[in-house]
Amino acid sequence: DPAAGTFTATGSMAVARDGHTATLLPSGVVLIAGGLDNTRNLAAGAELYDPVAGTFAATGSMGAAREFHTATALSDGKVLIAGGLDTRGYLASAELYE
């Protein structure tokens, strides 16, 4: 709560993540994508967080598992996910979440 400067617990992600991105979509939900999962494996999966319901739901997986990438909301509602790392090193690839 920015007005009060306090935090309140909410729902939990299906997969614990590190090095992921969180991108606000025009619908008001938040796209959580990639990162390392709780077993320290790269995650290609993504989840949507609904702040009204306080819940997370699975959504499509990225084409490449990646961590420390960028995720930018575009004016058409899509999200550009670019770069990052995989198990072999830096990635030059990019993909769109639609």
C-alpha positions as CSV (number, residue, x, y, z in Angstrom):
1,D,0.0,0.0,0.0
2,P,2.0,3.0,-1.2
3,A,-0.2,5.5,0.7
4,A,0.4,3.7,4.0
5,G,3.9,2.5,3.2
6,T,2.9,-1.1,4.3
7,F,3.1,-4.6,2.9
8,T,0.3,-7.2,3.0
9,A,0.7,-10.9,2.2
10,T,-1.0,-12.1,-1.0
11,G,-1.2,-15.3,-3.0
12,S,1.9,-17.4,-3.8
13,M,3.4,-18.1,-7.2
14,A,3.2,-21.7,-8.4
15,V,7.0,-21.7,-8.9
16,A,9.5,-19.8,-6.7
17,R,11.6,-17.6,-8.9
18,D,14.9,-15.6,-9.0
19,G,16.0,-13.4,-11.8
20,H,12.5,-13.1,-13.3
21,T,10.6,-10.1,-14.6
22,A,7.3,-8.7,-13.5
23,T,5.4,-6.5,-16.1
24,L,2.1,-4.7,-15.6
25,L,-0.3,-5.4,-18.5
26,P,-3.0,-3.0,-19.7
27,S,-5.6,-5.3,-18.2
28,G,-4.2,-4.7,-14.7
29,V,-2.7,-8.2,-14.3
30,V,1.1,-8.7,-13.9
31,L,3.1,-11.0,-16.1
32,I,5.8,-12.9,-14.2
33,A,8.2,-14.6,-16.6
34,G,11.3,-16.8,-16.5
35,G,14.1,-16.8,-14.0
36,L,15.5,-19.6,-11.9
37,D,13.0,-21.9,-10.3
38,N,13.1,-23.3,-6.8
39,T,15.3,-26.2,-7.9
40,R,17.8,-23.8,-9.5
41,N,16.7,-24.7,-13.1
42,L,16.0,-22.1,-15.7
43,A,12.3,-21.5,-16.1
44,A,10.6,-20.9,-19.4
45,G,7.2,-20.7,-17.7
46,A,5.2,-17.7,-16.9
47,E,2.3,-16.8,-14.5
48,L,-0.2,-14.0,-14.4
49,Y,-0.9,-12.2,-11.1
50,D,-4.4,-10.8,-10.5
51,P,-4.0,-8.0,-7.9
52,V,-7.8,-7.8,-7.3
53,A,-8.1,-11.5,-6.5
54,G,-4.6,-11.9,-5.1
55,T,-4.0,-15.0,-7.2
56,F,-1.5,-16.4,-9.7
57,A,-2.4,-18.5,-12.7
58,A,-0.2,-20.3,-15.3
59,T,0.0,-18.8,-18.8
60,G,2.0,-19.8,-21.8
61,S,5.7,-20.6,-21.7
62,M,8.5,-18.7,-23.4
63,G,10.3,-20.3,-26.3
64,A,13.6,-20.0,-24.4
65,A,14.2,-20.5,-20.7
66,R,16.0,-17.3,-19.5
67,E,16.9,-15.3,-16.4
68,F,18.0,-11.7,-16.0
69,H,16.2,-10.7,-19.2
70,T,14.2,-7.6,-19.8
71,A,10.4,-7.4,-20.3
72,T,8.9,-4.3,-21.7
73,A,5.2,-3.6,-22.1
74,L,4.4,-2.3,-25.6
75,S,1.7,0.2,-26.6
76,D,-0.3,-2.6,-28.3
77,G,-0.5,-4.6,-25.1
78,K,2.2,-7.2,-26.0
79,V,5.3,-7.7,-23.9
80,L,8.8,-7.8,-25.5
81,I,11.0,-10.2,-23.6
82,A,14.7,-9.9,-24.7
83,G,18.2,-11.1,-23.8
84,G,19.1,-12.5,-20.5
85,L,21.1,-15.7,-19.8
86,D,20.6,-19.4,-20.3
87,T,22.8,-22.3,-19.4
88,R,25.2,-21.5,-22.2
89,G,25.6,-17.8,-21.6
90,Y,24.1,-14.6,-23.0
91,L,21.1,-14.7,-25.2
92,A,20.6,-12.4,-28.3
93,S,17.0,-13.7,-28.9
94,A,13.8,-12.0,-28.1
95,E,10.1,-13.0,-28.1
96,L,6.7,-11.5,-27.7
97,Y,4.0,-12.3,-25.1
98,E,0.6,-11.7,-26.7
